[in-house]
C-alpha cells in the first residue's frame, strides 16, 4: 500500500457518492474591483473579495484582507463585480423556435440529441454570467433536467446551478402539440392530469424523480386564438398542497385574469408571463407575496419569428407585455428576472434585463430582480444574490457600470461559480 493518500481520496469520493466530484477549490482573492454593495444599490471602489471553500469569506478595502497561503490572486482592476445572475425562467431542453419549431422539437428530436444540446446550452448560460437558473419544464424531454442538474452539480460538465421543474403539469386538451385529428393520441410537451387525485399523484411522481419546483399551466389556448383557464381551483390547490408537504414551491404559467386569480389563491410562489394581470390581481399578488416573472424577451422573440423587426411599429404581443410590465412596476408587486430563454438563444439571457430597463425599471432595479430579489423568490436569500461574507461565491466581473448601463452585463470578463473560476475572457 504505497499510495495510501490517493486511495484515501478515492474512498472519500465514493463515500460522498459522487464519482465525478470536483476537488475542493483553492482559495481565490479577487482584487481591486468595484464591488456591488450587499443591498445591490451602489458600487464600492477598490475592494478585495476573498473566497474560501466555495463561499465569500471576506470583503474589504484592497490590501486589507488576511489572505491564506496558496490563494490564487485575480486582478480585477477597472472591472465591476456583481453577484452571479439568476434566470428564473429557462428551458435548457429547448432551442430557438426559428431554428426548429416547438412541435418538431417535442415530437421529432431524439431525447439524446436534446439532452446533448442542453449540455451546450448550460455552458453558454454560465458563460453569460448566469450562475443559477430555475428551469421551468423540459417540454417533452422527461426528467432530463434532473440529470443535467446533477451532472453540473458534480462538476462533470460546466453550467449554472439548476433548479428543475421536470415535466410540468397540464390539463387535458390544454397543451401542445395540438391541432391533430382527435383520433390520434399525440404525445404532449408536459404531463397531463385531471382532477385533484391525479394532480397529487403526478406531483408526487415529479418529486420522487427529483423536482425542485412544480410547474402548472393555469391557462392555455384551448380553442383557436382563445386562452382560457384550465385547472379548477380545487386542482390548483391540490398541486400547491402536495408540493408544500415536501417544502417545494409552485410556479404557474398564467396569462388570463382568472388563471392568475386561481393560481394566486391556491398559493403559488410565482406567476409566469402574467400578460392579462389586472391592477386588482397585482395588489393581491403583492399582499400574498407572489412574484411576477414577466418573460418580456420571449414576447419579443416570438414576435420577431412572426416577421416583426425592431424599429417597426410594436406588434400587439410586445405592446401587451410592455403595458403589463409598466402596471406591475407601478403596483409594487415583486418582479423577478425570467426570460423564457430557450424560446431564444441560450446565453442571451441578459436581453430580459435590457427590456425591463427600456420599459421603465432602473438598471439597479433590474440587476436586483436578477440577484437579491430572485434569490428571495427561490428561498435562497441566505446563499445567493449578494456579495457578502457567508454567501456562495457566485460572482461576475464586467466592464463598465451596470448601474448606469445595464448592457454592461452582456459580456462578462470573469465568472466564478461555487468559488471556482469558471470563465475567464481576457
Ligand atoms: Zn416557459
Boltz pocket constraint, residues with backbone or C-beta under 6 A from the ligand:
constraints:
  - pocket:
      binder: B
      contacts: [[A, 89], [A, 90], [A, 91], [A, 136], [A, 340]]
      max_distance: 6.0
